Amino acid sequence: MSYTLLQSIDSPRDMRQLSRAQLKALAGELRGFLLDTVSRTGGHLSSNLGTVELTVALHHVFDTPYDRLVWDVGHQSYPHKILTGRREAMATLKQLGGISGFPRRAESEYDTFGTGHSSTSISAALGMAHAARLKGENRKAVAIIGDGALTGGMAFEALNHGGYAGGAGLPDMLVILNDNDMSISPPVGALNRYLARLMSGKFYAAAREGAKNVLRNTPLYEFAKRFEEHTKGMVVPGTIFEEFGFNYVGPIDGHDLDSLVPTLENLRQAKGPQFLHVVTKKGYGYKLAEADPINYHGPGKFDPAVGLQKPATAPKTTFTQVFGQWLCDMAEADERLVGITPAMREGSGMVEFERRFPRRYHDVGIAEQHAVTFGAGLACEGLKPVVAIYSTFLQRGYDQLIHDVAIQNLPVMFALDRAGIVGADGATHIGAYDIAYVRCVPNLALLTPADENECRQALTTAYRHEGPAAVRYPRGAGVGVAASATLDEVLPWGKGEVRREGRRVAILAFGTLLYPALAAAEALDATVANMRFAKPLDVELVLDLARRHDALVTIEEGCVAGGAGSAVLEALAAAGVTVPVLQLGLPDEVIEHGDPARLLALCGLDAAGIEQAVRKRFGPALALVKPAAA
């Protein structure tokens, strides 16, 4: 496909003199270029295909970057990146040293706000709009939010504030709802309830019943019934957002530039809070993605002419799949189990659980705080909630974790997927902090299984614990230890195990880094312990290893500050034991996107890095075994 027009666009400034016909041609080239590049690199596809025309219209109408565009989450920002000087850099998307899959302030002046977690755009744009008022600047702030992100409570908090003048006055801002499910109702369920309240008033009910009685035996009855349902669809969105104090416009076709451009031109001149509802289609323009937007949400590399194909050889079982199978097995064995996800059914491995146990499955939307407290409520009534949530997303429910679960010592179990380095999604999704933020909370246990089978055992152990517990496991597959099919295997509570006996140095491994630690220990002739629990820590094992060795090394795929290594130091200090300790983990810096194995190596957490760090710290003093000749 030729990209002649697209190649002439080096910044949005080049788009502003284009005719409507040229804009349509540009959108066609942009969609083709997007499909071509993402198929080569992998990345978010279906959501970005759906925002092509909207992005073209926004940069054509608004004076970016002077006018601020804030993209929610960032799954829909690839067309924005292509049109803002990063067309050629798309070949490096999500690769080490390349551009991010999300907006980043350090990457471009057009990325006015960094994103990665959802439901933040309205709050950020509102802050920018009020800043413009205070500074006397005639600039616009635009938040582009998806219908899924609108389920997050933070978005409604921002709407509630945005439409309230107070002493500061009303901001000049525009919220664009990119409704790509073709319906507002599923992702924003409260709107249906609002409609029910609105439509259940005495006047409306009396008028409706009277009309039914008159028309019941006439040809107009079916027409009136359909018109009533259609009218509901038109009334609901405008009513709710008008009540927030926003001037509601829409819904309009988000793929029709003849509608988008003049509407945006009018709204750019409007004062006060504006709300534009556009309807788009995920995967638009690529039939395979239109038909299957979920699997094309974040595909790897593929041939656009062929589409996604099953690999020739079956891939290793992932930790997510281990959890999904365990969840179904435990639900079969215990009818008290209830599964909860904050809008991550596929990512958390709960598709089969929903199919088999629909009455015990709850997708609460992008509402992590609610997910945690909802689980607490279930636990109060004797049920056994399992909250499947990414490590990085539990950060958003931290107050609820402490206040609603831990203080009350409720048996809510957390399955923390994506713990540690996540690879392509980078800094906003890395699970670096859960060991540190979980282990300081009273009553809350944290298990760190080393492989697939131990993960299943840890899940059973945490589920049967009579208080709150979390199990952390990484994205992707482990070393390939087949998970047992039984639910009878549990880990001794709070106990680790020695996996290799050596001399001089003992390595205390938390989680899947046990295996590179074992490889390094062969070269070092070191002892290796699989600690299994970050909390409660096996203090007896720690003290035993400290007595029998000249130095200890702790290793974890999490931040060093406050992590499992810190727990070991605290235990040693409490016992009055003095021994040199080397703490290995993720560095105190933002870790970028890239291949996970490469990132681990750069952090010194592969076998070679562990060996090198130990030799550098303890080699001369302890006369460690020399490395084998190359």
SVG drawing of the C-alpha trace seen along z (x, -y; Angstrom):
<svg xmlns="http://www.w3.org/2000/svg" viewBox="-58 -36 98 71">
<polyline fill="none" stroke="black" stroke-width="0.4" points="0.0,0.0 1.2,-3.5 1.5,-6.0 2.2,-9.1 0.0,-11.5 0.9,-10.0 4.6,-10.4 4.1,-14.1 2.7,-14.5 5.6,-15.1 3.4,-16.9 -0.3,-17.9 0.6,-21.3 0.9,-19.6 -2.7,-18.3 -4.5,-21.6 -4.7,-22.8 -5.9,-19.5 -9.4,-19.3 -12.0,-16.9 -11.3,-14.6 -7.6,-14.6 -8.4,-13.9 -10.4,-10.8 -7.5,-9.6 -5.1,-10.2 -7.3,-8.2 -7.2,-5.3 -3.4,-5.4 -3.0,-5.8 -5.1,-2.6 -3.1,-0.6 0.2,-1.8 -1.0,-1.0 -2.0,2.5 1.3,3.0 3.5,1.8 1.7,3.5 1.7,6.8 5.5,6.6 6.1,5.5 3.0,6.7 1.0,4.4 -2.5,3.1 -4.4,3.2 -8.2,3.4 -8.7,0.4 -6.3,-1.7 -7.9,-0.8 -11.1,-2.2 -9.7,-5.6 -8.1,-6.5 -10.7,-9.0 -11.2,-10.5 -7.4,-11.1 -7.2,-12.7 -10.1,-15.0 -8.7,-16.0 -5.3,-17.0 -6.9,-18.7 -9.2,-20.8 -7.3,-21.5 -4.0,-23.4 -1.9,-20.6 0.3,-20.5 -0.9,-24.0 -4.3,-22.5 -3.9,-19.4 -5.0,-15.9 -5.1,-13.4 -5.5,-9.8 -7.0,-7.4 -4.9,-4.3 -3.1,-4.7 -4.4,-1.6 -6.0,-4.0 -3.0,-6.3 -1.0,-4.7 -2.5,-6.8 -1.7,-9.9 1.9,-8.7 2.1,-8.2 0.8,-11.7 3.0,-13.5 6.4,-12.8 6.9,-9.1 5.9,-7.4 9.3,-5.8 9.8,-5.0 6.7,-2.7 9.1,0.0 10.6,-0.1 7.3,0.1 7.5,1.6 11.1,2.8 14.1,2.0 15.2,-1.5 12.1,-2.1 8.9,-4.0 6.4,-3.1 3.0,-1.6 1.5,-4.3 1.7,-8.1 4.8,-9.4 5.6,-13.0 9.4,-12.4 8.8,-10.9 6.9,-13.8 5.5,-17.3 2.3,-15.9 2.0,-13.4 0.7,-15.8 0.1,-13.2 1.6,-9.8 -0.9,-6.9 -1.1,-3.2 -3.7,-2.7 -7.2,-3.7 -9.8,-6.3 -7.3,-9.1 -7.8,-11.3 -10.7,-13.4 -9.0,-14.3 -5.7,-15.2 -7.5,-17.2 -9.6,-19.0 -6.4,-20.0 -4.9,-21.3 -8.1,-23.3 -8.1,-25.0 -4.4,-25.7 -5.1,-27.5 -7.8,-29.6 -5.4,-30.6 -2.6,-31.4 -4.9,-33.3 -4.2,-31.0 -6.8,-30.4 -6.1,-26.7 -8.4,-23.7 -8.0,-20.5 -9.5,-17.3 -9.8,-13.9 -10.4,-10.9 -11.8,-8.1 -13.1,-4.7 -16.4,-3.2 -14.5,-0.6 -12.4,-3.2 -15.5,-5.1 -16.5,-2.3 -13.6,-3.4 -14.8,-5.4 -12.1,-8.0 -13.7,-9.0 -17.0,-9.8 -15.2,-11.6 -13.7,-13.9 -17.0,-14.4 -18.6,-15.3 -15.9,-18.0 -15.7,-19.1 -19.3,-20.3 -19.2,-22.2 -18.2,-25.8 -17.5,-26.8 -15.3,-29.8 -12.8,-28.6 -15.4,-28.9 -16.2,-26.3 -13.3,-24.9 -13.2,-25.0 -12.7,-21.4 -14.0,-18.6 -14.5,-15.0 -14.8,-12.6 -16.4,-9.2 -15.0,-6.7 -17.8,-4.2 -16.4,-1.2 -18.8,1.4 -21.6,-0.1 -23.6,-0.5 -23.2,-2.5 -25.2,-0.1 -22.8,2.9 -19.7,1.0 -21.6,-1.7 -24.3,0.3 -25.4,-2.5 -26.9,-4.3 -29.5,-1.6 -30.4,-2.0 -30.6,-5.8 -33.0,-5.2 -35.1,-2.9 -35.5,-5.5 -36.2,-8.2 -38.7,-6.1 -40.5,-4.8 -42.0,-8.1 -45.8,-8.3 -46.4,-10.6 -44.3,-8.5 -45.8,-5.2 -49.4,-6.5 -48.8,-7.9 -47.1,-4.7 -49.9,-2.4 -52.6,-4.6 -50.9,-4.5 -50.6,-0.7 -54.3,-0.3 -55.3,-2.5 -52.9,-0.9 -52.8,2.7 -55.1,4.1 -53.8,1.8 -50.9,2.1 -49.3,-0.9 -48.7,1.1 -45.5,2.8 -44.2,-0.4 -44.8,-2.3 -43.0,0.4 -39.9,0.2 -40.0,-3.6 -40.0,-3.5 -36.8,-1.3 -35.1,-3.5 -36.0,-6.7 -34.4,-5.2 -31.1,-4.8 -31.2,-8.4 -32.2,-9.9 -30.0,-8.1 -26.4,-9.3 -27.4,-12.9 -29.4,-13.0 -26.7,-11.5 -23.9,-13.7 -26.1,-16.8 -26.8,-16.1 -23.0,-16.3 -23.0,-19.8 -21.6,-18.9 -23.2,-20.0 -23.8,-16.6 -23.5,-16.2 -24.0,-12.9 -23.8,-10.1 -22.2,-10.6 -20.4,-8.2 -16.7,-8.2 -15.7,-7.0 -17.4,-9.8 -15.1,-12.7 -17.9,-14.8 -19.6,-14.6 -16.5,-14.6 -14.7,-17.7 -17.6,-20.2 -18.7,-18.9 -15.3,-19.3 -14.9,-22.7 -18.1,-23.9 -17.0,-22.3 -13.6,-24.0 -15.3,-27.3 -17.7,-26.4 -17.2,-27.6 -17.5,-25.4 -17.5,-21.6 -18.5,-19.8 -19.1,-16.1 -19.0,-14.5 -20.2,-10.9 -18.7,-9.1 -19.5,-5.6 -16.6,-3.6 -15.9,0.0 -12.9,1.9 -10.8,3.3 -12.6,1.0 -11.3,1.4 -9.7,4.8 -12.4,7.5 -10.6,10.1 -10.1,7.7 -13.7,6.4 -14.9,10.0 -12.6,10.9 -11.6,7.6 -10.6,9.5 -7.9,11.7 -6.7,8.7 -6.6,6.4 -2.9,7.0 -1.6,9.6 2.0,10.5 3.6,10.5 1.3,11.8 0.7,11.7 -2.3,9.3 -3.2,11.3 -3.6,14.5 -4.5,13.3 -3.7,14.8 -2.6,18.5 -2.1,21.1 1.6,21.9 2.8,25.1 4.0,26.4 2.0,26.0 3.5,23.3 4.5,23.9 1.7,23.6 1.7,20.1 1.2,19.2 -2.0,17.5 -3.2,20.8 -2.2,22.7 -4.3,20.2 -7.3,20.6 -7.3,24.4 -6.8,24.2 -9.7,21.8 -12.1,24.1 -10.9,27.2 -11.3,25.4 -14.7,24.0 -15.8,27.6 -14.6,28.7 -15.9,25.8 -19.1,24.1 -18.2,21.1 -15.6,19.9 -16.4,16.7 -14.1,15.3 -13.7,11.6 -11.8,9.7 -11.6,5.9 -12.2,6.2 -9.3,8.6 -11.2,11.8 -8.8,12.9 -5.7,11.5 -6.3,13.2 -7.2,16.6 -10.9,16.6 -12.6,17.3 -13.3,21.0 -14.3,20.2 -17.0,17.7 -18.3,20.3 -18.5,23.1 -19.5,21.0 -21.4,17.9 -23.3,17.4 -20.0,17.2 -18.1,15.0 -18.0,11.2 -16.4,8.8 -16.7,5.5 -15.3,3.3 -12.3,1.2 -12.9,0.7 -10.1,2.1 -11.1,0.5 -14.6,1.9 -13.2,5.3 -11.3,5.5 -14.1,4.3 -16.7,6.4 -14.6,9.4 -14.5,8.3 -18.3,8.2 -18.5,11.7 -16.1,12.9 -18.2,11.4 -21.0,13.7 -18.9,16.9 -18.0,17.1 -14.4,17.5 -13.6,14.7 -10.6,15.0 -9.7,11.6 -7.6,12.2 -5.8,8.9 -2.5,7.8 0.2,6.7 0.3,3.2 -3.5,2.9 -3.8,3.9 -1.9,0.7 -5.1,-1.1 -7.0,0.8 -4.4,0.4 -6.5,-1.5 -9.2,1.1 -6.6,3.9 -5.6,2.4 -8.9,0.9 -11.5,3.3 -9.7,6.7 -6.6,6.8 -7.9,4.8 -10.9,7.1 -8.8,10.2 -11.1,11.4 -10.3,14.5 -10.0,12.8 -7.4,14.4 -5.5,12.3 -4.0,13.9 -1.4,11.4 -0.6,12.0 2.1,10.1 4.4,9.9 7.8,8.7 8.9,7.6 6.2,7.7 8.1,6.8 6.5,4.9 4.0,2.9 6.8,1.4 6.9,-1.0 3.2,-1.4 2.5,2.3 5.6,3.7 4.8,5.6 7.8,4.3 6.2,3.2 3.8,5.8 6.2,7.6 7.1,4.3 3.5,3.0 1.9,6.3 4.3,7.5 4.0,4.4 0.2,4.9 -0.8,6.8 -2.7,10.1 -1.8,10.3 0.3,13.3 2.3,13.3 3.4,16.5 6.1,16.5 6.0,19.8 9.1,20.8 7.4,22.8 4.1,23.9 3.5,26.8 4.5,24.8 2.2,22.1 -0.8,24.5 0.3,25.6 0.6,22.0 -2.9,21.1 -4.4,24.0 -2.4,23.1 -3.5,19.4 -7.1,20.4 -7.3,22.6 -5.7,20.0 -8.1,18.5 -7.1,14.9 -6.2,12.7 -3.4,14.0 -1.9,13.2 0.0,15.4 2.3,13.6 3.4,15.1 4.9,13.6 3.6,13.2 4.3,16.0 5.6,19.5 8.1,20.8 10.7,23.5 8.1,26.1 7.4,28.0 4.1,29.7 1.3,28.7 -0.3,31.5 -4.0,32.1 -4.7,32.6 -5.9,30.1 -4.4,32.1 -0.9,30.6 -0.3,27.7 2.9,25.9 4.0,26.0 2.8,22.6 5.6,20.1 8.3,22.6 11.0,22.6 13.2,25.4 16.9,25.8 17.3,26.9 21.1,27.0 23.7,27.4 26.9,25.5 29.4,23.6 30.4,20.1 27.4,18.3 23.7,19.0 21.3,17.6 17.7,17.0 15.5,17.0 11.9,15.7 9.8,16.8 10.8,17.9 14.4,16.4 15.1,19.7 16.1,21.3 18.7,18.7 19.9,18.7 20.4,22.5 22.4,22.1 24.6,19.4 25.1,21.5 26.6,24.4 29.4,22.0 29.7,20.6 29.2,23.8 26.6,21.9 23.7,23.1 20.3,22.2 17.0,21.9 13.6,21.7 11.9,19.3 8.3,19.7 6.9,17.1 7.8,13.4 5.4,13.2 5.3,15.0 9.1,15.3 10.7,18.5 12.9,16.9 14.1,20.2 15.5,21.1 17.1,17.6 18.9,17.9 20.0,21.4 21.5,20.3 23.1,17.3 24.8,19.5 26.1,22.0 27.4,19.5 29.7,16.5 27.4,14.4 23.8,14.3 22.3,13.2 18.6,12.4 17.1,12.4 13.6,11.3 11.9,10.0 10.6,6.9 12.0,3.7 14.8,4.0 13.6,1.2 11.2,2.7 11.1,6.1 11.8,9.7 15.5,8.9 14.5,6.2 12.5,8.8 15.5,11.0 17.6,8.0 14.9,7.2 14.8,10.8 18.6,10.9 18.5,7.6 15.8,8.7 17.8,11.9 21.0,9.9 22.7,11.8 25.4,10.0 26.2,11.4 27.0,9.7 23.9,9.6 23.7,8.8 20.2,7.8 19.5,8.4 16.3,7.3 14.9,4.7 16.8,1.4 15.3,-1.8 14.6,-3.3 11.9,-3.2 12.3,0.0 11.4,-0.5 9.7,1.9 11.6,4.6 12.1,8.4 11.6,9.7 14.7,12.0 16.8,9.1 15.5,6.8 16.2,9.3 19.8,9.6 20.2,5.9 19.0,5.8 21.6,8.5 18.9,11.1 19.9,13.9 22.3,16.6 25.3,14.8 24.3,11.5 23.7,13.2 27.1,15.0 28.9,11.8 27.2,9.7 28.1,12.4 31.7,12.6 32.1,8.8 30.8,8.5 32.2,11.6 34.7,13.2 38.0,11.9 36.9,12.1 35.5,15.6 37.7,17.2 34.8,18.4 35.3,21.1 36.9,19.5 34.7,19.3 35.3,22.0 37.6,21.1 35.7,19.7"/>
</svg>
